[in-house]
Amino acid sequence: MNRRNILIEFIHTADWHLGNSFSHFSPEMRKKLNDARFLTVESIFIYAKNKNIPLILCAGDNIDNGQLADPSHLDRLIRMVAKYPNIKLILIAGNHDPLMANSVYYRYDKNLFPDNFHLVTDNEVISLPDSGLVIFAGSIKEKNGDYNPLNWIDPADFDDNRIHIGLVHGSIRNERFANDAFPIEPDFAIQKKLNYLALGDWHSFNKINERTYYPGVPEPLQFGDQGYPLRVTVAKPGAAPTVEKITGVQQYFWLEIEKTISDDNFPTFQTEFSSIGLKEIRKIKLSGFLAPGNYKIYKDLLRLHRSQYYSIIDQVGIHPDDEELLKMADGSMRDLVNQLLVLKKSNEEIPEDIFNRIVPFNQENVEKAAESITREEILDRALLKMYQMFGSQ
């Protein structure tokens, strides 16, 4: 068989973190989020089955907190893998599930591993002769290390008629991550003449170069995570891979939202704020100003839906109407309010000394913010400060 005509296809995934504690959530939500992680992993196997992809590589951190993890998480994974006997899973341990004393992998009867479940327990060269593929894999055996777990690879031993893949858990060494554990040189795949280097550790997708990828977590652990399983195709020995993100396996969507509210968009905001998808986890930051009537409705809305949000940062203030503002103060303060209202309705430059008359209004803060907020917003803040100072008197 001419190995130069072979074509290899596999899925690269990592950082499943099955059994994560999700300690900031209620017990009911913790269970849902962990169930979602298993559903995501099974969705990867279903995709592989539907696309006739016979191999999945998982680059570590399969089980969260492996020294304390309940073996039931591993058992659940193994039972799921056994349902797909035509798909081989090769996985290594990462720094969250290292092969140390009391590892969850050592507390489980390895005789129960199905034939298609291959846990790498040492530095291994895994040869799949029927496909012409050779995998160099190394599991992590400690939580921290200052070495590349695949440094033992020697390309002088390579068969030029085979496709060579590295499978490792660690952090690419660069200026940002220079001190992270298990450092891996950015050009390691090129140095070692690998067709592809399958990495784990970083939680968002990252293409380091055309032969080196982090898939990220397939199911988010926190806000900002954006990962995907990767479908990798290598056409022939020595060739760079074709890499495709696999979408549609994620169960929950972690959304960070920033919203500026006004009386004009308040009706739309009410609908959007109340319409939370069953598979959405939202963190929202709210700012802006509302008239007193809308502000009361807004506060009632927050109380009603607060439990449905991961967090709500409330920076919305009351924006009293002109009549209320003019009622709240006498004498010079009333004149100042009137001057600010006139400025709002004109394009005149704001006098430099006007904020000095609002005690204890912080002019320096307004000046610092002036680059990021509009002239009208500066005046609104000044009027709001005066309302807060004198409105209840």
RODO-2510 file (C-alpha; in nm, 4 decimals, decimal comma):
residues 393
     n   res          X          Y          Z
     1     m     0,0000     0,0000     0,0000
     2     n     0,1404     0,3401    -0,1010
     3     r     0,1212     0,5470     0,2179
     4     r     0,1619     0,8671     0,0193
     5     n    -0,1931     0,8299    -0,1066
     6     i    -0,3497     0,7965     0,2400
     7     l    -0,5874     1,0516     0,3904
     8     i    -0,6389     1,0750     0,7668
     9     e    -0,9376     1,2342     0,9380
    10     f    -0,9965     1,2727     1,3112
    11     i    -1,1540     1,5025     1,5707
    12     h    -0,9369     1,7022     1,8082
    13     t    -1,1009     1,8101     2,1337
    14     a    -0,9844     1,8909     2,4874
    15     d    -1,0739     2,0299     2,8278
    16     w    -1,4060     1,8574     2,8881
    17     h    -1,3808     1,9173     3,2652
    18     l    -1,6505     1,6620     3,3388
    19     g    -1,7753     1,6891     3,6968
    20     n    -1,6926     2,0588     3,7424
    21     s    -1,8318     2,1947     4,0715
    22     f    -1,9954     2,5137     3,9312
    23     s    -1,9954     2,6350     4,2902
    24     h    -2,1546     2,9721     4,2112
    25     f    -2,4776     2,8040     4,0993
    26     s    -2,7644     2,6368     4,2789
    27     p    -2,7492     2,2566     4,3235
    28     e    -3,0170     2,2157     4,0564
    29     m    -2,8268     2,4307     3,8068
    30     r    -2,4966     2,2580     3,8867
    31     k    -2,6504     1,9273     3,7812
    32     k    -2,7885     2,0775     3,4598
    33     l    -2,4526     2,2288     3,3671
    34     n    -2,2684     1,9031     3,4320
    35     d    -2,5246     1,7012     3,2391
    36     a    -2,4710     1,9479     2,9548
    37     r    -2,0985     1,8700     2,9502
    38     f    -2,1700     1,4997     2,8994
    39     l    -2,4278     1,5811     2,6310
    40     t    -2,1685     1,7930     2,4506
    41     v    -1,9131     1,5103     2,4569
    42     e    -2,1698     1,2647     2,3256
    43     s    -2,2628     1,5149     2,0541
    44     i    -1,9004     1,4983     1,9383
    45     f    -1,9278     1,1201     1,9098
    46     i    -2,2588     1,1489     1,7243
    47     y    -2,0964     1,3917     1,4796
    48     a    -1,8065     1,1501     1,4287
    49     k    -2,0468     0,8633     1,3685
    50     n    -2,2524     1,0611     1,1160
    51     k    -1,9387     1,1737     0,9287
    52     n    -1,7674     0,8319     0,9458
    53     i    -1,4745     0,9714     1,1421
    54     p    -1,3144     0,6796     1,3280
    55     l    -1,0885     0,8632     1,5737
    56     i    -1,1236     1,1254     1,8493
    57     l    -0,8207     1,2717     2,0288
    58     c    -0,8768     1,4477     2,3629
    59     a    -0,5853     1,6569     2,4876
    60     g    -0,6349     1,6414     2,8646
    61     d    -0,8426     1,7834     3,1497
    62     n    -1,1101     1,5279     3,0693
    63     i    -1,2267     1,5033     3,4326
    64     d    -1,2263     1,8100     3,6552
    65     n    -1,0212     1,8001     3,9765
    66     g    -0,9097     1,4446     3,9136
    67     q    -0,7670     1,3791     4,2603
    68     l    -1,1023     1,4470     4,4274
    69     a    -1,3418     1,3588     4,1447
    70     d    -1,6098     1,0986     4,2021
    71     p    -1,5328     0,7936     3,9832
    72     s    -1,8945     0,8033     3,8690
    73     h    -1,7976     1,0827     3,6267
    74     l    -1,5387     0,8587     3,4621
    75     d    -1,7815     0,5671     3,4674
    76     r    -2,0443     0,7776     3,2921
    77     l    -1,7913     0,8760     3,0247
    78     i    -1,6777     0,5164     2,9716
    79     r    -2,0337     0,3893     2,9366
    80     m    -2,1005     0,6571     2,6774
    81     v    -1,7843     0,5780     2,4790
    82     a    -1,8785     0,2090     2,4775
    83     k    -2,1936     0,2981     2,2821
    84     y    -1,9753     0,3936     1,9831
    85     p    -1,7468     0,0902     1,9327
    86     n    -1,6397     0,1985     1,5832
    87     i    -1,4951     0,5277     1,7111
    88     k    -1,1656     0,5092     1,8968
    89     l    -1,1016     0,7617     2,1748
    90     i    -0,7415     0,8358     2,2677
    91     l    -0,7075     1,0691     2,5631
    92     i    -0,4277     1,2009     2,7802
    93     a    -0,4374     1,3403     3,1338
    94     g    -0,3962     1,7156     3,1857
    95     n    -0,3013     1,9320     3,4811
    96     h    -0,6576     1,9147     3,6199
    97     d    -0,6660     1,5338     3,6074
    98     p    -0,2956     1,4379     3,6279
    99     l    -0,1885     1,0788     3,6788
   100     m    -0,0861     1,1348     4,0411
   101     a    -0,1624     0,9363     4,3531
   102     n    -0,5361     0,9068     4,4091
   103     s    -0,6092     0,9960     4,0464
   104     v    -0,9641     0,9179     3,9442
   105     y    -0,8156     0,6969     3,6692
   106     y    -0,6362     0,4849     3,9300
   107     r    -0,9493     0,4587     4,1444
   108     y    -1,1401     0,3002     3,8578
   109     d    -1,1130    -0,0596     3,7428
   110     k    -0,9262    -0,0326     3,4115
   111     n    -1,0617    -0,3757     3,3169
   112     l    -1,3887    -0,1944     3,2556
   113     f    -1,2337     0,0240     2,9855
   114     p    -1,3929    -0,0689     2,6499
   115     d    -1,1662    -0,1598     2,3583
   116     n    -1,2188     0,1805     2,1961
   117     f    -1,1108     0,3727     2,5094
   118     h    -0,7347     0,4341     2,5201
   119     l    -0,6031     0,6278     2,8196
   120     v    -0,2377     0,7234     2,7718
   121     t    -0,0573     0,6476     3,0979
   122     d     0,3015     0,7221     2,9949
   123     n     0,4925     0,8606     2,6984
   124     e     0,3443     0,6516     2,4190
   125     v     0,3907     0,6067     2,0478
   126     i     0,0544     0,4822     1,9244
   127     s     0,0712     0,3292     1,5795
   128     l    -0,2469     0,2723     1,3828
   129     p    -0,1030     0,0748     1,0902
   130     d    -0,4301     0,0349     0,9008
   131     s    -0,4578     0,4122     0,8678
   132     g    -0,0893     0,4991     0,8348
   133     l    -0,1098     0,7195     1,1433
   134     v     0,1384     0,7519     1,4312
   135     i     0,0417     0,9455     1,7449
   136     f     0,2962     1,0719     1,9974
   137     a     0,1162     1,1268     2,3267
   138     g     0,2206     1,2079     2,6821
   139     s    -0,0017     1,2355     2,9881
   140     i     0,0617     1,4891     3,2642
   141     k     0,1681     1,3327     3,5958
   142     e     0,1840     1,6441     3,8132
   143     k    -0,0045     1,9711     3,8450
   144     n     0,2909     2,1909     3,7510
   145     g     0,6000     2,1378     3,5409
   146     d     0,8549     2,3473     3,3545
   147     y     0,9091     2,1017     3,0688
   148     n     0,7432     2,0142     2,7389
   149     p     0,5760     1,6716     2,7871
   150     l     0,6617     1,5749     2,4266
   151     n     1,0291     1,6723     2,4207
   152     w     1,1189     1,3042     2,3881
   153     i     0,9990     1,2894     2,0266
   154     d     1,2850     1,2216     1,7846
   155     p     1,1947     1,2894     1,4202
   156     a     1,5011     1,0908     1,3129
   157     d     1,2968     0,7798     1,3907
   158     f     1,0061     0,8793     1,1673
   159     d     0,8810     0,6738     0,8755
   160     d     0,8357     0,9251     0,5953
   161     n     0,5418     0,7222     0,4663
   162     r     0,3371     0,7794     0,7816
   163     i     0,1394     1,0736     0,9176
   164     h     0,2656     1,1988     1,2546
   165     i     0,0464     1,3661     1,5189
   166     g     0,1411     1,5059     1,8622
   167     l    -0,1083     1,4995     2,1498
   168     v    -0,0139     1,7113     2,4524
   169     h    -0,1491     1,9313     2,7321
   170     g     0,0403     2,2522     2,8041
   171     s     0,0776     2,6213     2,7335
   172     i     0,2410     2,7744     2,4300
   173     r     0,5460     2,9683     2,5478
   174     n     0,5164     3,3334     2,4494
   175     e     0,5428     3,6750     2,6152
   176     r     0,1952     3,6519     2,7658
   177     f     0,2261     3,2967     2,9012
   178     a     0,6028     3,2728     2,9580
   179     n     0,5654     3,1323     3,3115
   180     d     0,2763     2,8916     3,2556
   181     a     0,3213     2,5213     3,3323
   182     f     0,4317     2,2683     3,0694
   183     p     0,5631     2,5207     2,8163
   184     i     0,5532     2,4290     2,4490
   185     e     0,7481     2,6143     2,1828
   186     p     0,5235     2,7795     1,9206
   187     d     0,7143     2,6087     1,6365
   188     f     0,7348     2,2694     1,8116
   189     a     0,5308     2,0919     1,5410
   190     i     0,7695     2,2205     1,2751
   191     q     1,0795     2,1338     1,4802
   192     k     0,9573     1,7777     1,5309
   193     k     0,8226     1,7391     1,1749
   194     l     0,4672     1,6727     1,2942
   195     n     0,1770     1,7016     1,0555
   196     y    -0,0362     1,8301     1,3421
   197     l     0,0048     1,9156     1,7113
   198     a    -0,3174     1,8648     1,9093
   199     l    -0,3041     2,0860     2,2184
   200     g    -0,5118     2,1135     2,5335
   201     d    -0,5170     2,3653     2,8215
   202     w    -0,6416     2,6958     2,6778
   203     h    -1,0197     2,7293     2,6989
   204     s    -1,0826     2,9185     2,3776
   205     f    -1,0006     2,8201     2,0205
   206     n    -0,6560     2,9335     1,9127
   207     k    -0,4649     2,8704     1,5943
   208     i    -0,0952     2,8981     1,6804
   209     n     0,0197     2,8172     1,3281
   210     e    -0,1001     2,5990     1,0421
   211     r     0,0029     2,2800     1,2249
   212     t    -0,0730     2,3722     1,5874
   213     y    -0,4175     2,4303     1,7408
   214     y    -0,6035     2,4640     2,0684
   215     p    -0,9691     2,3633     2,0261
   216     g    -1,0794     2,5202     2,3557
   217     v    -1,3592     2,3864     2,5735
   218     p    -1,6456     2,2450     2,3647
   219     e    -1,8866     2,3503     2,6429
   220     p    -1,8064     2,6776     2,8266
   221     l    -1,6957     2,6721     3,1878
   222     q    -1,7226     3,0469     3,2312
   223     f    -1,7926     3,3700     3,0491
   224     g    -1,5500     3,4314     2,7659
   225     d    -1,4863     3,0659     2,6814
   226     q    -1,5233     3,0048     2,3093
   227     g    -1,4114     2,6618     2,1986
   228     y    -1,5018     2,4056     1,9349
   229     p    -1,4169     2,0452     1,8547
   230     l    -1,1961     2,0463     1,5455
   231     r    -1,2300     1,8238     1,2423
   232     v    -0,8768     1,7645     1,1173
   233     t    -0,7870     1,6213     0,7775
   234     v    -0,4337     1,5368     0,6671
   235     a    -0,4051     1,4483     0,2999
   236     k    -0,0637     1,2816     0,3010
   237     p     0,2588     1,2417     0,5006
   238     g     0,4381     1,5707     0,5552
   239     a     0,1342     1,7777     0,4569
   240     a    -0,0165     2,0529     0,6697
   241     p    -0,3714     1,9758     0,7884
   242     t    -0,7063     2,1174     0,6932
   243     v    -0,8873     2,2199     1,0144
   244     e    -1,2591     2,2896     1,0470
   245     k    -1,4515     2,4053     1,3546
   246     i    -1,7427     2,1773     1,4473
   247     t    -2,0439     2,3810     1,5559
   248     g    -2,3775     2,2771     1,7005
   249     v    -2,2547     2,0662     1,9938
   250     q    -2,2645     2,3375     2,2625
   251     q    -2,5544     2,3095     2,5087
   252     y    -2,5437     2,6349     2,7099
   253     f    -2,4590     2,9848     2,5903
   254     w    -2,2846     3,2211     2,8320
   255     l    -2,3731     3,5767     2,7317
   256     e    -2,2098     3,8963     2,8576
   257     i    -2,4368     4,1901     2,7799
   258     e    -2,3919     4,5648     2,8222
   259     k    -2,6997     4,7791     2,7726
   260     t    -2,7598     5,1523     2,7987
   261     i    -3,1240     5,2221     2,8818
   262     s    -3,3259     5,5333     2,8069
   263     d    -3,6933     5,6186     2,8133
   264     d    -3,6962     5,5782     2,4339
   265     n    -3,5720     5,2155     2,4309
   266     f    -3,7229     5,1110     2,7643
   267     p    -4,0225     4,9195     2,6159
   268     t    -3,7855     4,7119     2,3990
   269     f    -3,5554     4,6561     2,6960
   270     q    -3,8420     4,5202     2,9074
   271     t    -3,9143     4,2527     2,6470
   272     e    -3,5496     4,1587     2,5933
   273     f    -3,4664     4,1485     2,9640
   274     s    -3,7624     3,9210     3,0408
   275     s    -3,7003     3,6833     2,7477
   276     i    -3,4278     3,4495     2,8710
   277     g    -3,3610     3,1299     2,6767
   278     l    -3,3631     2,8044     2,8726
   279     k    -3,0024     2,7399     2,7707
   280     e    -2,8725     3,0919     2,8337
   281     i    -2,6559     3,2089     3,1218
   282     r    -2,6515     3,5859     3,1276
   283     k    -2,4320     3,8441     3,2944
   284     i    -2,5615     4,1934     3,2277
   285     k    -2,4365     4,5448     3,2963
   286     l    -2,7018     4,8154     3,2785
   287     s    -2,6481     5,1901     3,2595
   288     g    -2,8411     5,4992     3,1557
   289     f    -3,1171     5,7185     3,2950
   290     l    -3,4938     5,6749     3,3251
   291     a    -3,7807     5,9005     3,4224
   292     p    -3,9164     5,8241     3,7720
   293     g    -4,2152     5,6224     3,6457
   294     n    -4,0024     5,4012     3,4199
   295     y    -3,7376     5,3732     3,6890
   296     k    -3,9898     5,2187     3,9300
   297     i    -4,0955     4,9653     3,6639
   298     y    -3,7279     4,8952     3,5953
   299     k    -3,6545     4,8178     3,9620
   300     d    -3,9585     4,5884     3,9822
   301     l    -3,8337     4,4111     3,6682
   302     l    -3,4915     4,3544     3,8254
   303     r    -3,6455     4,2056     4,1400
   304     l    -3,8695     3,9767     3,9352
   305     h    -3,5925     3,8333     3,7134
   306     r    -3,2784     3,8640     3,9273
   307     s    -3,2683     3,4902     4,0029
   308     q    -3,2602     3,4128     3,6292
   309     y    -2,9338     3,6033     3,5796
   310     y    -2,5837     3,5039     3,6834
   311     s    -2,5209     3,8648     3,7778
   312     i    -2,6750     4,2075     3,7207
   313     i    -2,4632     4,5213     3,7509
   314     d    -2,7125     4,8032     3,7962
   315     q    -2,5824     5,1505     3,7112
   316     v    -2,9135     5,3001     3,5950
   317     g    -3,0145     5,6328     3,7484
   318     i    -3,3286     5,8428     3,7673
   319     h    -3,3600     6,1103     3,5041
   320     p    -3,6239     6,3490     3,6405
   321     d    -3,8128     6,5662     3,3959
   322     d    -3,7476     6,9394     3,3673
   323     e    -4,0404     7,0357     3,5892
   324     e    -3,9240     6,8138     3,8730
   325     l    -3,5714     6,9477     3,8452
   326     l    -3,6870     7,3097     3,8681
   327     k    -3,9044     7,2311     4,1709
   328     m    -3,6253     7,0761     4,3734
   329     a    -3,4108     7,3836     4,4535
   330     d    -3,4402     7,7537     4,5259
   331     g    -3,2317     8,0591     4,4544
   332     s    -2,8884     8,0038     4,3016
   333     m    -2,9382     7,6262     4,2746
   334     r    -3,2569     7,6790     4,0755
   335     d    -3,0680     7,9187     3,8467
   336     l    -2,7950     7,6572     3,8004
   337     v    -3,0516     7,3890     3,7129
   338     n    -3,2082     7,6228     3,4621
   339     q    -2,8675     7,6974     3,3097
   340     l    -2,7925     7,3252     3,2714
   341     l    -3,1330     7,2650     3,1098
   342     v    -3,0729     7,5493     2,8629
   343     l    -2,7326     7,4056     2,7763
   344     k    -2,8941     7,0674     2,7061
   345     k    -3,1209     7,2259     2,4474
   346     s    -2,8428     7,4216     2,2777
   347     n    -2,5046     7,3563     2,1224
   348     e    -2,3255     7,6068     2,3418
   349     e    -1,9937     7,5078     2,4952
   350     i    -2,0193     7,4004     2,8584
   351     p    -1,8557     7,6682     3,0794
   352     e    -1,5459     7,5325     3,2479
   353     d    -1,6471     7,6497     3,5951
   354     i    -2,0065     7,5297     3,5971
   355     f    -1,9341     7,2021     3,7762
   356     n    -1,7540     7,3854     4,0576
   357     r    -2,0948     7,5148     4,1632
   358     i    -2,2251     7,1640     4,2177
   359     v    -2,0809     7,0565     4,5515
   360     p    -1,9541     6,7835     4,5945
   361     f    -1,9742     6,7137     4,2185
   362     n    -1,6436     6,5654     4,0999
   363     q    -1,5367     6,7682     3,7962
   364     e    -1,2232     6,5600     3,7508
   365     n    -1,4279     6,2428     3,7021
   366     v    -1,6451     6,4162     3,4432
   367     e    -1,3387     6,5410     3,2554
   368     k    -1,1836     6,1928     3,2588
   369     a    -1,5042     6,0439     3,1235
   370     a    -1,5579     6,3157     2,8632
   371     e    -1,3742     6,1222     2,5948
   372     s    -1,6099     5,8245     2,6236
   373     i    -1,9470     5,9945     2,6869
   374     t    -2,1423     6,2589     2,5004
   375     r    -2,1932     6,6229     2,5929
   376     e    -2,5578     6,5475     2,6751
   377     e    -2,4588     6,2609     2,9053
   378     i    -2,2222     6,4921     3,0987
   379     l    -2,5070     6,7382     3,1542
   380     d    -2,7441     6,4561     3,2511
   381     r    -2,4958     6,3374     3,5119
   382     a    -2,4672     6,6865     3,6551
   383     l    -2,8457     6,7203     3,6776
   384     l    -2,8769     6,3743     3,8309
   385     k    -2,6173     6,4631     4,0958
   386     m    -2,8150     6,7738     4,1846
   387     y    -3,1379     6,5754     4,1965
   388     q    -2,9781     6,3234     4,4313
   389     m    -2,8501     6,6081     4,6518
   390     f    -3,1599     6,8262     4,6661
   391     g    -3,4499     6,6241     4,5268
   392     s    -3,5572     6,4792     4,8596
   393     q    -3,5262     6,8061     5,0525
***
